[in-house]
Amino acid sequence: MIRLSHICAYILIVSGFLTAQANVAEDWSVYISEHAQPLEAGVLAPGDPLFDALAARSYVLLGESTHGTLEYYTWRSTITQALIEHAGFDFIAVEGDWSALSELDRYVRHLPGHAETAHAALVHINRWPEWMWANHVIEELAEWLHLRNRDKPLDQRVGIHGIDVYGWGDSLAVLPAALDVLEPGWGEEVASELSVLLSLNGDNNAFYRAAMRNQLPESAALSDIYRRLVEEKSKFLEIDSQVYWEARQKTGLIRQADRHLRKNVARHPLSWNPRAENFVETVERLADYYGEDARGIVWAHNTHIGDARHTPMREAGMVTVGQQARERFGADRVYLLGFASEAGTFRAGRQWGSEGEVMELRPSFPSSINHWLNRAAPSDEFWLPLQAARSQPNLVRHAGHRAFGVTSNPSQSSAGNYVPSSVPQRYDGLLFIRQTQALDPLGPSPVVTRSLSLQPLE
């Protein structure tokens, strides 16, 4: 028999929890009402509080809570253009393939052999989910960059680059030829050392099969190549600076892709980390390439640009580009801007590789930061600086921040779409948009609307 004392104790515990939750919600409401800065869609200029906060940093990391929300892309484009035009930022680094986005970079920087239009540079992107980069917002941003760069010397042209490890096969295929330019015979030697890896043609499944059959022994070749490229930088820059930078980036990317895939084969819980490390290492290489005091803008998902140390990712041993940027560059030189929304639609696939569909956002959980932002919102779009929240105990408590990946699963509970976060420590600020709509790809795509509970971010 359950004793009355046990029932009373349970009631006290539950009521205490609910009271604590109510206090947290109330404190967030007060904080938002006091600190939120309303935004006008598509408008950002010097003197605006958000612009001034971002322009004071060297690295601005712009998030998203889905990979298919139009407003996230348009706001990131607006911010990016303002920082380039009025604060002199030098490069854009995005969560995409280095090789796939190289054609777009050639176009915006007027490099030899570039496409005639941004559309032509983007339509060849065919690795799923293609809508992430082959979309109208990126097309318009690229045309703006192309026009702005037109009359500038090469060292003053702003580029756009991918920082992900996917597409590693394309980089590997051209690496030997690049190394041969830097030192005749080096490429042939490397091609021999990496012959098995080259034979896979960038096919991840072929990599997994070869690794499981012990046909892909681990090699120090990639690390040795990278080390030499770093140590003999001055020598190689004199031979051909552009080839050198491409070779260095490709080698670093392939090395981390190899580590990422090997950990996947072993079902290692930290297979995420080599990919995250490549993000920040690529940003470092780009800063080196663009010159002393170069400043960069990064576009990636909230799960990448947020600081992992203030989520359960820390206990799992996972790192993010946001965390590593703070650690490597200094927190005072980095701004982590997370994104959040409440209602509307976004684009995702029902499973990996399937056609993108328009998915409906359900109302956020009452205990989430999304819900509190929506409830206390002074306008439909606003920026919330978070520095002052770090001194308030209730506000640094973990709260769910909604996150969706590129796939959706109707059978999954939406509870898995919330990342427990100490929001003021995970980010430096949040950009909230009450109502959003799905991002459309450049090419024709059937629109199918469904209300779904979506699976956790992959």
Secondary structure as GFF3:
##gff-version 3
##sequence-region A 1 458
A	DSSP	alpha_helix	4	35	.	.	.	ID=ss1
A	DSSP	beta_strand	37	38	.	.	.	ID=ss2
A	DSSP	alpha_helix	49	55	.	.	.	ID=ss3
A	DSSP	beta_strand	59	62	.	.	.	ID=ss4
A	DSSP	alpha_helix	70	87	.	.	.	ID=ss5
A	DSSP	beta_strand	91	97	.	.	.	ID=ss6
A	DSSP	alpha_helix	98	108	.	.	.	ID=ss7
A	DSSP	alpha_helix	118	122	.	.	.	ID=ss8
A	DSSP	three_ten_helix	130	132	.	.	.	ID=ss9
A	DSSP	alpha_helix	136	149	.	.	.	ID=ss10
A	DSSP	three_ten_helix	154	156	.	.	.	ID=ss11
A	DSSP	beta_strand	159	164	.	.	.	ID=ss12
A	DSSP	alpha_helix	168	182	.	.	.	ID=ss13
A	DSSP	alpha_helix	186	193	.	.	.	ID=ss14
A	DSSP	alpha_helix	195	199	.	.	.	ID=ss15
A	DSSP	alpha_helix	204	212	.	.	.	ID=ss16
A	DSSP	alpha_helix	221	231	.	.	.	ID=ss17
A	DSSP	alpha_helix	233	265	.	.	.	ID=ss18
A	DSSP	alpha_helix	272	290	.	.	.	ID=ss19
A	DSSP	beta_strand	296	299	.	.	.	ID=ss20
A	DSSP	alpha_helix	302	305	.	.	.	ID=ss21
A	DSSP	three_ten_helix	308	310	.	.	.	ID=ss22
A	DSSP	alpha_helix	321	329	.	.	.	ID=ss23
A	DSSP	three_ten_helix	331	333	.	.	.	ID=ss24
A	DSSP	beta_strand	334	349	.	.	.	ID=ss25
A	DSSP	beta_strand	356	361	.	.	.	ID=ss26
A	DSSP	alpha_helix	369	376	.	.	.	ID=ss27
A	DSSP	beta_strand	381	385	.	.	.	ID=ss28
A	DSSP	three_ten_helix	387	391	.	.	.	ID=ss29
A	DSSP	beta_strand	399	402	.	.	.	ID=ss30
A	DSSP	three_ten_helix	414	417	.	.	.	ID=ss31
A	DSSP	beta_strand	418	421	.	.	.	ID=ss32
A	DSSP	alpha_helix	423	426	.	.	.	ID=ss33
A	DSSP	beta_strand	429	436	.	.	.	ID=ss34
A	DSSP	beta_strand	449	451	.	.	.	ID=ss35
###
